[in-house]
Amino acid sequence: MKLRYDARAVQDLRDIRSYIAAQGAPDAADRVRRHLRARIDRLRQHPMIGTVASIPDIRILPPTRYPYRIYYTVRGDELVILHIRHTARQAPGNLTA
């Protein structure tokens, strides 16, 4: 399955890493980023493992080790990562598939 990151998701990954690194934990920032990428790689193999969101065609991969939800959609043979959001934040209201 092809993988594509929406511009928001790319910025989310940058922001997550920057925030954690700014808190004095650059190694932790790298661990979180590697973990998120591993989860996304798993999605490529099993794209339907996420739960269905309230928005049609959007799925959510719930957090495991770190508190980040991955919002995504599947379009044919393409997995599109839409957003990556900390669980303490409200769900994004502007997702489109």
N, CA, C and O atoms as a DFTB+ gen file, in Angstrom:
388 C
 N C O
     1  1       0.845      -1.176       0.000
     2  2       0.000       0.000       0.000
     3  2       0.888       1.236       0.000
     4  3       1.849       1.331       0.764
     5  1       0.552       2.169      -0.862
     6  2       1.283       3.433      -0.923
     7  2       0.978       4.250       0.326
     8  3      -0.092       4.123       0.920
     9  1       1.928       5.086       0.713
    10  2       1.770       5.935       1.895
    11  2       1.968       7.381       1.484
    12  3       2.914       7.723       0.776
    13  1       1.043       8.228       1.950
    14  2       1.169       9.670       1.698
    15  2       0.817      10.408       2.972
    16  3      -0.148      10.062       3.653
    17  1       1.594      11.420       3.292
    18  2       1.322      12.271       4.443
    19  2       0.693      13.572       3.957
    20  3       1.233      14.229       3.067
    21  1      -0.435      13.944       4.530
    22  2      -1.009      15.257       4.298
    23  2      -0.042      16.288       4.901
    24  3       0.697      15.976       5.834
    25  1      -0.051      17.486       4.377
    26  2       0.844      18.539       4.894
    27  2       0.649      18.755       6.395
    28  3       1.613      19.034       7.109
    29  1      -0.602      18.628       6.883
    30  2      -0.852      18.800       8.322
    31  2      -0.136      17.735       9.138
    32  3       0.408      18.026      10.203
    33  1      -0.133      16.505       8.643
    34  2       0.519      15.409       9.363
    35  2       2.035      15.608       9.413
    36  3       2.669      15.329      10.430
    37  1       2.603      16.087       8.323
    38  2       4.038      16.374       8.299
    39  2       4.362      17.442       9.342
    40  3       5.330      17.319      10.093
    41  1       3.545      18.483       9.377
    42  2       3.764      19.545      10.358
    43  2       3.543      19.024      11.782
    44  3       4.261      19.412      12.704
    45  1       2.557      18.152      11.959
    46  2       2.322      17.550      13.277
    47  2       3.571      16.824      13.772
    48  3       3.980      17.003      14.920
    49  1       4.178      16.008      12.912
    50  2       5.390      15.286      13.310
    51  2       6.509      16.243      13.689
    52  3       7.227      16.007      14.660
    53  1       6.662      17.317      12.934
    54  2       7.682      18.326      13.263
    55  2       7.384      18.987      14.605
    56  3       8.272      19.160      15.440
    57  1       6.110      19.356      14.799
    58  2       5.724      20.038      16.037
    59  2       5.897      19.143      17.256
    60  3       6.348      19.599      18.306
    61  1       5.542      17.879      17.119
    62  2       5.685      16.935      18.237
    63  2       7.152      16.818      18.622
    64  3       7.509      16.917      19.796
    65  1       7.990      16.607      17.625
    66  2       9.414      16.468      17.912
    67  2       9.983      17.750      18.524
    68  3      10.730      17.695      19.501
    69  1       9.633      18.890      17.954
    70  2      10.144      20.170      18.465
    71  2       9.701      20.412      19.897
    72  3      10.496      20.844      20.731
    73  1       8.433      20.135      20.185
    74  2       7.915      20.376      21.534
    75  2       8.637      19.499      22.560
    76  3       9.076      19.989      23.600
    77  1       8.754      18.226      22.269
    78  2       9.392      17.316      23.228
    79  2      10.866      17.674      23.390
    80  3      11.383      17.675      24.507
    81  1      11.543      17.977      22.292
    82  2      12.956      18.356      22.360
    83  2      13.139      19.646      23.152
    84  3      14.103      19.784      23.905
    85  1      12.211      20.595      22.984
    86  2      12.298      21.873      23.712
    87  2      12.106      21.688      25.214
    88  3      12.530      22.532      26.004
    89  1      11.476      20.600      25.608
    90  2      11.299      20.307      27.028
    91  2      12.562      19.680      27.619
    92  3      12.575      19.266      28.779
    93  1      13.607      19.614      26.822
    94  2      14.892      19.100      27.288
    95  2      15.067      17.614      27.068
    96  3      15.892      16.985      27.730
    97  1      14.295      17.033      26.137
    98  2      14.368      15.597      25.929
    99  2      14.475      15.238      24.447
   100  3      13.568      14.615      23.894
   101  1      15.581      15.628      23.800
   102  2      15.698      15.312      22.372
   103  2      15.711      13.807      22.088
   104  3      15.205      13.379      21.050
   105  1      16.272      13.006      22.976
   106  2      16.251      11.552      22.768
   107  2      14.826      11.015      22.839
   108  3      14.444      10.148      22.054
   109  1      14.048      11.530      23.777
   110  2      12.643      11.114      23.886
   111  2      11.876      11.536      22.644
   112  3      11.019      10.795      22.163
   113  1      12.173      12.712      22.121
   114  2      11.501      13.186      20.905
   115  2      11.767      12.228      19.748
   116  3      10.863      11.923      18.970
   117  1      12.989      11.761      19.637
   118  2      13.315      10.806      18.573
   119  2      12.620       9.468      18.791
   120  3      12.173       8.845      17.828
   121  1      12.522       9.016      20.036
   122  2      11.818       7.757      20.327
   123  2      10.348       7.854      19.956
   124  3       9.795       6.926      19.366
   125  1       9.712       8.965      20.295
   126  2       8.298       9.146      19.971
   127  2       8.113       9.171      18.452
   128  3       7.201       8.536      17.922
   129  1       8.956       9.885      17.780
   130  2       8.842       9.970      16.322
   131  2       9.032       8.599      15.673
   132  3       8.282       8.239      14.766
   133  1      10.028       7.828      16.125
   134  2      10.235       6.474      15.595
   135  2       9.030       5.583      15.881
   136  3       8.625       4.787      15.034
   137  1       8.463       5.718      17.071
   138  2       7.288       4.922      17.438
   139  2       6.107       5.249      16.518
   140  3       5.431       4.348      16.021
   141  1       5.868       6.528      16.302
   142  2       4.759       6.924      15.428
   143  2       4.971       6.410      14.009
   144  3       4.026       5.950      13.370
   145  1       6.174       6.483      13.525
   146  2       6.449       5.986      12.173
   147  2       6.281       4.468      12.098
   148  3       5.817       3.947      11.083
   149  1       6.650       3.761      13.156
   150  2       6.450       2.307      13.185
   151  2       4.957       1.975      13.172
   152  3       4.534       1.026      12.512
   153  1       4.172       2.752      13.897
   154  2       2.716       2.541      13.898
   155  2       2.147       2.782      12.505
   156  3       1.281       2.041      12.041
   157  1       2.635       3.814      11.851
   158  2       2.164       4.118      10.502
   159  2       2.585       3.015       9.533
   160  3       1.818       2.645       8.644
   161  1       3.787       2.493       9.697
   162  2       4.210       1.368       8.853
   163  2       3.302       0.162       9.062
   164  3       2.995      -0.556       8.110
   165  1       2.873      -0.066      10.295
   166  2       1.943      -1.163      10.567
   167  2       0.606      -0.932       9.866
   168  3      -0.012      -1.868       9.359
   169  1       0.174       0.322       9.847
   170  2      -1.064       0.657       9.138
   171  2      -0.980       0.293       7.658
   172  3      -1.973      -0.114       7.055
   173  1       0.197       0.439       7.083
   174  2       0.355       0.089       5.673
   175  2       0.051      -1.384       5.441
   176  3      -0.466      -1.756       4.387
   177  1       0.365      -2.210       6.407
   178  2       0.108      -3.646       6.297
   179  2      -1.326      -4.011       6.662
   180  3      -1.895      -4.955       6.115
   181  1      -1.907      -3.246       7.600
   182  2      -3.252      -3.529       8.116
   183  2      -4.048      -2.230       8.223
   184  3      -4.291      -1.754       9.331
   185  1      -4.457      -1.651       7.102
   186  2      -5.067      -0.319       7.122
   187  2      -6.417      -0.222       7.826
   188  3      -6.863       0.887       8.121
   189  1      -7.067      -1.317       8.098
   190  2      -8.385      -1.230       8.718
   191  2      -8.346      -1.449      10.236
   192  3      -9.398      -1.617      10.852
   193  1      -7.153      -1.450      10.851
   194  2      -7.073      -1.696      12.294
   195  2      -7.552      -0.512      13.127
   196  3      -7.868      -0.681      14.304
   197  1      -7.611       0.653      12.554
   198  2      -8.091       1.818      13.288
   199  2      -9.596       1.791      13.454
   200  3     -10.299       1.076      12.742
   201  1     -10.081       2.574      14.397
   202  2     -11.520       2.669      14.613
   203  2     -12.122       3.707      13.668
   204  3     -11.442       4.642      13.246
   205  1     -13.377       3.538      13.346
   206  2     -14.070       4.461      12.457
   207  2     -14.371       5.748      13.226
   208  3     -14.882       5.707      14.345
   209  1     -14.054       6.872      12.624
   210  2     -14.328       8.176      13.234
   211  2     -15.760       8.601      12.928
   212  3     -16.468       7.929      12.178
   213  1     -16.177       9.707      13.507
   214  2     -17.523      10.225      13.248
   215  2     -17.629      10.834      11.845
   216  3     -18.731      11.063      11.347
   217  1     -16.502      11.089      11.224
   218  2     -16.464      11.632       9.868
   219  2     -16.329      10.449       8.905
   220  3     -15.416       9.639       9.060
   221  1     -17.205      10.337       7.931
   222  2     -17.117       9.215       6.992
   223  2     -15.739       9.113       6.341
   224  3     -15.123      10.125       6.008
   225  1     -15.273       7.904       6.167
   226  2     -14.000       7.577       5.512
   227  2     -12.756       7.905       6.330
   228  3     -11.642       7.688       5.853
   229  1     -12.910       8.414       7.531
   230  2     -11.762       8.726       8.389
   231  2     -11.686       7.646       9.460
   232  3     -12.700       7.244      10.031
   233  1     -10.464       7.184       9.721
   234  2     -10.234       6.204      10.773
   235  2      -9.214       6.781      11.747
   236  3      -8.454       7.689      11.410
   237  1      -9.214       6.235      12.967
   238  2      -8.304       6.703      14.003
   239  2      -7.549       5.502      14.559
   240  3      -8.150       4.514      14.980
   241  1      -6.237       5.604      14.554
   242  2      -5.424       4.587      15.203
   243  2      -5.178       5.079      16.621
   244  3      -4.502       6.090      16.813
   245  1      -5.718       4.378      17.620
   246  2      -5.578       4.843      18.996
   247  2      -4.139       4.724      19.492
   248  3      -3.336       3.982      18.927
   249  1      -3.827       5.455      20.545
   250  2      -2.459       5.443      21.060
   251  2      -2.106       4.104      21.709
   252  3      -2.976       3.359      22.161
   253  1      -0.819       3.830      21.740
   254  2      -0.315       2.681      22.485
   255  2       0.672       3.205      23.517
   256  3       0.267       3.602      24.610
   257  1       1.917       3.213      23.199
   258  2       2.946       3.617      24.156
   259  2       2.952       5.119      24.458
   260  3       3.188       5.532      25.593
   261  1       2.694       5.916      23.443
   262  2       2.693       7.372      23.596
   263  2       1.296       7.895      23.266
   264  3       0.587       7.298      22.455
   265  1       0.897       9.004      23.889
   266  2      -0.503       9.466      23.779
   267  2      -0.831      10.270      22.520
   268  3      -1.241      11.428      22.600
   269  1      -0.645       9.644      21.367
   270  2      -0.946      10.320      20.106
   271  2      -1.884       9.460      19.270
   272  3      -1.661       8.263      19.094
   273  1      -2.931      10.087      18.760
   274  2      -3.853       9.429      17.833
   275  2      -3.434       9.773      16.412
   276  3      -3.026      10.896      16.118
   277  1      -3.544       8.785      15.546
   278  2      -3.218       8.992      14.143
   279  2      -4.528       8.942      13.362
   280  3      -5.232       7.933      13.380
   281  1      -4.845      10.026      12.686
   282  2      -6.055      10.135      11.871
   283  2      -5.656       9.865      10.424
   284  3      -4.698      10.446       9.915
   285  1      -6.398       8.979       9.769
   286  2      -6.021       8.604       8.413
   287  2      -7.235       8.187       7.594
   288  3      -8.338       8.023       8.116
   289  1      -7.003       8.023       6.310
   290  2      -8.021       7.511       5.403
   291  2      -7.347       6.585       4.405
   292  3      -6.137       6.657       4.190
   293  1      -8.132       5.730       3.809
   294  2      -7.637       4.824       2.773
   295  2      -8.366       5.183       1.485
   296  3      -9.596       5.205       1.433
   297  1      -7.586       5.461       0.455
   298  2      -8.141       5.802      -0.865
   299  2      -7.563       4.819      -1.876
   300  3      -6.435       4.979      -2.342
   301  1      -8.342       3.812      -2.203
   302  2      -7.855       2.788      -3.133
   303  2      -6.688       2.041      -2.524
   304  3      -6.832       1.389      -1.490
   305  1      -5.520       2.136      -3.168
   306  2      -4.328       1.472      -2.638
   307  2      -3.393       2.452      -1.927
   308  3      -2.200       2.190      -1.775
   309  1      -3.954       3.582      -1.495
   310  2      -3.155       4.616      -0.839
   311  2      -3.644       4.863       0.585
   312  3      -4.837       5.046       0.826
   313  1      -2.696       4.865       1.523
   314  2      -2.958       5.224       2.916
   315  2      -2.536       6.675       3.086
   316  3      -1.385       7.027       2.828
   317  1      -3.472       7.521       3.522
   318  2      -3.181       8.945       3.675
   319  2      -3.248       9.298       5.153
   320  3      -4.305       9.195       5.775
   321  1      -2.123       9.712       5.712
   322  2      -2.060      10.152       7.105
   323  2      -2.493      11.620       7.109
   324  3      -1.848      12.476       6.503
   325  1      -3.590      11.887       7.799
   326  2      -4.180      13.226       7.790
   327  2      -3.697      14.107       8.927
   328  3      -3.455      15.300       8.746
   329  1      -3.559      13.497      10.117
   330  2      -3.284      14.301      11.303
   331  2      -2.755      13.396      12.396
   332  3      -3.132      12.227      12.474
   333  1      -1.886      13.926      13.238
   334  2      -1.391      13.202      14.407
   335  2      -1.575      14.146      15.582
   336  3      -1.029      15.250      15.596
   337  1      -2.343      13.708      16.561
   338  2      -2.767      14.629      17.617
   339  2      -2.630      14.002      18.991
   340  3      -2.965      12.833      19.184
   341  1      -2.135      14.781      19.949
   342  2      -2.016      14.338      21.342
   343  2      -3.409      14.119      21.901
   344  3      -4.335      14.865      21.581
   345  1      -3.560      13.107      22.730
   346  2      -4.877      12.767      23.271
   347  2      -5.434      13.838      24.212
   348  3      -6.641      13.867      24.452
   349  1      -4.593      14.708      24.743
   350  2      -5.074      15.772      25.622
   351  2      -5.761      16.891      24.834
   352  3      -6.443      17.736      25.412
   353  1      -5.580      16.889      23.538
   354  2      -6.198      17.912      22.690
   355  2      -7.506      17.395      22.125
   356  3      -7.708      16.188      21.993
   357  1      -8.386      18.316      21.795
   358  2      -9.661      17.949      21.165
   359  2      -9.392      17.343      19.802
   360  3      -8.389      17.642      19.155
   361  1     -10.294      16.498      19.387
   362  2     -10.199      15.930      18.040
   363  2     -10.301      17.061      17.028
   364  3     -11.075      17.999      17.220
   365  1      -9.532      16.981      15.960
   366  2      -9.607      18.033      14.940
   367  2     -10.965      18.048      14.281
   368  3     -11.538      16.995      14.001
   369  1     -11.477      19.226      14.036
   370  2     -12.797      19.349      13.432
   371  2     -12.752      19.581      11.937
   372  3     -13.792      19.614      11.278
   373  1     -11.556      19.743      11.396
   374  2     -11.459      20.124       9.978
   375  2     -10.825      19.032       9.116
   376  3     -10.157      19.331       8.126
   377  1     -11.029      17.793       9.482
   378  2     -10.486      16.699       8.679
   379  2     -11.376      16.443       7.478
   380  3     -12.603      16.456       7.585
   381  1     -10.766      16.215       6.364
   382  2     -11.507      15.833       5.174
   383  2     -10.812      14.641       4.543
   384  3      -9.584      14.555       4.518
   385  1     -11.602      13.747       4.046
   386  2     -11.023      12.537       3.451
   387  2     -10.619      12.787       2.021
   388  3     -10.112      11.884       1.355
